[in-house]
Amino acid sequence: MRITAQTIVDRVPGILFRHAAAIYGMAGRLWLILTGPVTIVVLAIHFTPYAQGYFFTFMSLAAARTVAELGLGQVIIVKVAQLCLPMTGSHEAVTPRMAGLIRFTAKWFTGAGLVVGALLCLGGTVLLSANNGLPTAEWLPPWIALSCLVGVDVALSGLLFPLEGAGLVKSVYFCRMVRSFVNSIVLWLFIVLGLQLWSISIALACSLIWTTIFLFSSGKLVIAALRPNATVAKIDWLSDIFPAQWRLALSSLAEYLSFYTVIPLMYVMHGAVIAGQLGITWQLATSVSTIAGAFVLTRFPEFSRLAAVRSVRELDSLFLSTSLISMLICLLGALSVGLGVLALQEMGLQIATRVLPFHQVVILLLGVLIWHFNLAIVSYLRAHGGDPYLPASLIGATLLFAANLTLGRWFGPVGLLWGYAITGACFMVPFGFYLLQRKRQMCGYPPFNFEGSWIALLSRSR
C-alpha cells in the first residue's frame, strides 16, 4: 500500500485518538519538565540549599511506594488483559475470575501500604537523622505525615492496575496526568504560603483525593468487584500469582536499590546541599525517560494480548514502531533539558547554582538515553509472562549500586553519573539484546521484519 503525505495527514486524528493514553502519560511527565524551572525558582526563593536537600531526600525515600507492589501490578495487568477480549466491551463486565483478581489486588496493596508507611516512618527517620542540616522539629513531623500518606497512596494506586489491564488505559493515564497537575500546583502554592516541607504531604493528600474521586466515577469495574454481594472466584497466590510475580518482585527491588537510593546516598555521603543539586537535576533528566516511556508502557496490555495469541507479525510491528518513537521522544527531551540548563548557567542566574554543572548534566542525559534503550525490550519480554529480563535487572542493579557506593563516595556526583552511563552502555544494552533474541528463539519466532513497521502503525490508526 502506498503511503502519501496526504494520507498521513488524514490519519493524524486517528493516530492521536488511538494513542491518547500515551499522550496523557507523556503529558503528565512533560508537565514535570516544563514546570521544572518553576520548581527551581520556587525552591530557590523559599528554601535554603539545606532545605532543598531535605526536600529531594523526602521525595526519593517516598518513592518506596514503587517497590511496594513487588511486581504484582504488571502481573495483574497481564492476567486481566488476557481475560478481556479487545473490542468486545468486556471491560464493563466483571467475571468471577476478574473479581477475584481485583479483590486480591486490593488486599495486597492495602497490606503493602501499611508496611511501607511503617518502614518509612522508622527507616527514613534514622537516615534523615544522619545529617544535621536542619533542626529535627522542622523535618520530623512533616516526614511522619508524608510516610503515612504514602502508605495510603500505595493502597489506592494499586486499584488502577486492574482497570489498565481491562482496557481502560486511556482513563487510567488521564487520572495519572491530572494527579501530576494537581500535585505540582498544590506543592507550589503551599511552598509560597510558607509551609516548607509540609507542602509535600499536602500536595500528596490532594492527589489522593483526586484518585478517590476517579475510582468512584470511572473505576466501576473495581467498585463492582469489591461489593459484598459480588461473585468472586478464589485466587490462590502460590499457584495463580507467585509463579509470574517473583521475578518481577526481584526486578522491582533491584530497580529501587539502584535508582531510588541515589539521592539518599548523596545526602549521607556529601550532605544536603549536594543531594539537593543532584535531586533536582535527576528529576528533570529522568522525567525525559518517563515521558518517552509512557508511549511504551501504555502499549503493555496490547503487547500482552498479542503475545498470548502469538500474533507474531503484529507484535513485532508494534515493538519496532514503539521503540523508534519512544527513543526519538527521549532524544528530543534530553536535548531540551540540556539546552535549558546551559541557558540558565550561561545567563549567570543565581538559581543555576541549584542544579549540577552543565558537563555533569550531559553525562546524566547520556546515561538516561542509554538505559532508556532497553525499556521496549523489557515490556516485550514481560508481556510473555514472568520476567525474562530478571538476570539483567539483578546484575545491572548490583553493578550500579556498587558504582554509586564507590565512585559516588570518591568522586561525588560526577563519579556516580559516569558509573550510571558506563554500566548502561557496557552491560545493560548488550545483555538486553541477548535476552530478546533468546526469548524469540525459545518462542520459535522468525527474524524481525523491519520493513513495514511504520506502515503497520499507521494502518492500525484507521
Residue pairs with C-beta under 8 A, 6 or more apart in sequence:
1 455
1 459
3 455
3 458
7 458
8 458
11 458
11 461
11 462
14 461
14 462
15 457
15 458
15 461
16 23
17 461
18 460
18 461
19 295
19 298
20 170
21 169
21 170
21 172
21 173
21 298
22 173
22 294
22 295
22 298
22 299
24 170
24 173
24 174
24 176
24 177
24 294
25 173
25 176
25 177
25 291
25 294
25 295
25 297
25 298
26 291
26 292
26 294
26 295
26 329
27 177
28 173
28 176
28 177
28 179
28 180
28 181
28 294
29 180
29 287
29 290
29 291
29 294
30 291
31 177
31 180
31 181
31 184
32 180
32 184
32 283
32 284
32 287
32 290
33 284
33 287
33 288
33 291
33 333
33 336
33 337
35 184
36 280
36 283
36 284
36 287
36 337
36 340
37 340
37 344
38 188
39 184
39 187
39 188
39 280
40 280
40 351
40 354
40 355
41 351
42 188
42 191
42 192
43 52
43 55
43 191
43 280
43 354
44 350
44 351
44 354
46 191
46 192
46 194
46 196
47 55
47 191
47 196
49 272
49 273
49 276
49 354
50 133
50 134
50 272
50 273
50 276
51 133
51 134
51 196
51 197
51 272
52 272
52 273
52 276
52 279
52 280
52 354
53 131
53 133
53 267
53 271
53 272
53 273
53 274
53 275
53 276
53 279
54 128
54 133
54 134
54 139
54 197
54 272
54 276
55 197
55 200
55 276
55 279
56 263
56 275
56 276
56 278
56 279
56 280
56 282
56 283
57 127
57 128
57 263
57 264
57 267
57 272
57 275
57 279
58 142
58 143
58 146
58 197
58 200
59 200
59 263
59 279
59 283
60 260
60 261
60 262
60 263
60 264
60 279
61 120
61 124
61 127
61 264
62 120
62 146
62 147
62 150
62 200
62 204
63 256
63 260
64 116
64 119
64 120
64 150
64 256
64 260
65 116
65 150
65 153
65 154
65 157
66 252
66 255
66 256
66 260
67 252
67 253
67 255
67 256
67 260
68 109
68 112
68 113
68 115
68 116
68 154
69 108
69 109
69 112
69 154
69 158
69 161
69 252
70 112
70 245
70 248
70 249
70 252
70 253
71 245
71 246
71 247
71 248
71 249
71 250
71 251
71 252
71 387
72 105
72 108
72 109
72 158
72 161
72 241
72 245
72 248
72 249
73 158
73 161
74 161
74 248
74 300
74 382
75 241
75 244
75 245
75 248
76 101
76 105
76 161
76 162
76 165
77 161
77 162
77 164
77 165
77 300
77 301
77 304
78 165
78 244
78 301
78 304
78 382
78 383
78 385
79 101
79 165
79 244
80 98
80 101
80 161
80 162
80 164
80 165
80 166
81 165
81 166
81 167
81 301
81 304
81 305
81 308
82 304
82 305
82 308
83 90
83 95
83 97
83 98
83 101
84 90
84 91
84 165
84 166
84 167
86 167
86 305
90 166
90 167
91 163
91 166
91 167
91 168
91 221
92 220
92 221
94 102
94 221
94 224
94 225
94 230
95 233
96 231
96 232
96 233
97 233
98 162
98 166
98 221
98 225
99 224
99 225
99 230
99 231
99 232
99 233
100 232
100 233
100 234
100 235
101 162
101 235
102 159
102 162
102 221
102 222
102 225
102 226
103 225
103 226
103 232
103 235
104 235
104 237
104 241
105 158
105 159
105 161
105 162
106 155
106 158
106 159
106 222
106 226
108 158
109 154
109 155
109 156
109 157
109 158
109 159
110 155
110 158
112 154
112 155
112 158
113 150
113 151
113 152
113 153
113 154
113 155
113 158
114 151
115 151
116 150
116 151
116 154
117 147
117 148
117 150
117 151
117 152
117 154
118 147
118 151
120 146
120 147
120 150
120 151
121 143
121 144
121 147
121 148
124 143
124 147
125 140
125 143
125 144
127 264
127 267
127 268
128 139
128 140
128 143
129 136
130 267
130 268
131 267
131 268
131 271
131 272
133 271
133 272
134 272
138 196
138 197
139 197
141 198
142 196
142 197
142 198
142 200
142 201
143 197
145 198
145 201
146 200
146 201
146 204
149 201
149 204
149 205
149 208
150 204
152 208
153 204
153 207
153 208
153 211
156 208
156 211
156 212
156 215
157 211
159 215
159 219
159 222
160 172
160 175
160 176
160 211
160 215
160 219
162 221
162 222
162 225
163 171
163 172
163 218
163 219
163 221
163 222
164 172
164 301
165 301
165 304
166 221
167 301
168 218
168 221
169 298
169 301
171 214
171 218
173 294
173 298
175 210
175 211
175 214
175 218
178 210
178 214
179 207
179 210
179 211
182 203
182 206
182 207
182 210
183 203
183 204
183 206
183 207
184 203
186 199
186 202
186 203
186 206
186 207
187 199
187 200
187 202
187 203
190 198
190 199
190 202
190 203
191 199
195 202
215 222
215 223
216 223
224 230
225 232
235 241
243 386
244 385
244 386
247 386
247 387
247 388
247 390
248 382
248 386
248 387
248 390
250 387
250 390
250 393
250 394
251 387
251 389
251 390
251 393
251 394
254 393
254 394
254 396
254 397
254 398
255 393
255 397
257 397
257 401
258 396
258 397
258 400
258 401
258 404
259 286
259 400
261 401
261 404
262 278
262 282
262 404
262 408
262 416
263 275
263 278
263 279
263 282
264 275
265 404
265 405
265 408
265 416
266 274
266 275
266 278
266 279
266 408
266 412
266 413
266 416
267 275
269 408
269 409
270 412
270 413
274 412
274 413
276 354
277 353
277 354
277 355
277 356
277 413
278 356
278 413
278 416
280 354
280 355
281 341
281 355
281 356
281 360
281 361
281 364
282 364
284 337
284 341
284 355
285 334
285 337
285 361
285 364
285 365
285 368
286 368
287 333
288 330
288 333
288 334
288 336
288 337
288 365
288 368
289 330
289 333
289 368
289 371
289 372
289 375
291 329
291 330
291 333
292 326
292 327
292 329
292 330
292 333
292 372
292 375
293 326
293 372
293 375
295 322
295 325
295 326
295 329
296 322
296 323
296 326
296 375
296 376
296 379
297 379
299 318
299 322
299 379
300 379
300 382
300 383
302 318
303 315
303 318
303 319
303 379
303 380
303 383
304 383
306 314
306 315
306 318
306 383
307 315
307 383
307 384
307 385
310 443
312 445
312 446
313 449
314 456
315 380
316 445
316 448
316 449
316 453
317 449
317 452
317 453
317 456
317 457
318 456
318 457
319 376
319 380
320 448
320 450
320 453
321 453
321 454
321 456
321 457
322 376
323 376
323 377
324 453
324 454
326 372
326 375
326 376
327 369
327 372
327 373
330 368
330 369
330 372
331 369
334 365
334 368
334 369
337 361
337 365
338 358
338 361
338 362
338 365
341 352
341 355
341 358
341 361
342 358
344 351
344 352
344 355
345 352
345 357
345 358
355 361
356 364
356 413
360 413
360 414
360 417
363 414
363 417
363 418
363 420
363 421
364 417
364 420
364 421
366 421
367 417
367 420
367 421
367 424
370 421
370 424
370 425
370 428
370 429
371 420
371 424
371 428
373 424
373 429
373 432
374 389
374 392
374 428
374 429
374 432
377 389
377 432
377 433
377 435
377 436
378 389
378 432
380 436
380 439
381 387
381 388
381 389
381 435
381 436
381 439
382 388
382 389
384 439
384 443
387 393
388 435
388 438
388 439
389 432
389 435
391 431
391 435
392 427
392 428
392 431
392 432
392 435
395 427
395 431
396 423
396 424
396 427
396 428
396 431
399 423
399 427
400 419
400 420
400 423
403 415
403 416
403 419
403 420
403 422
403 423
404 416
404 419
406 415
406 419
407 415
407 416
407 418
407 419
408 415
408 416
408 419
409 415
411 418
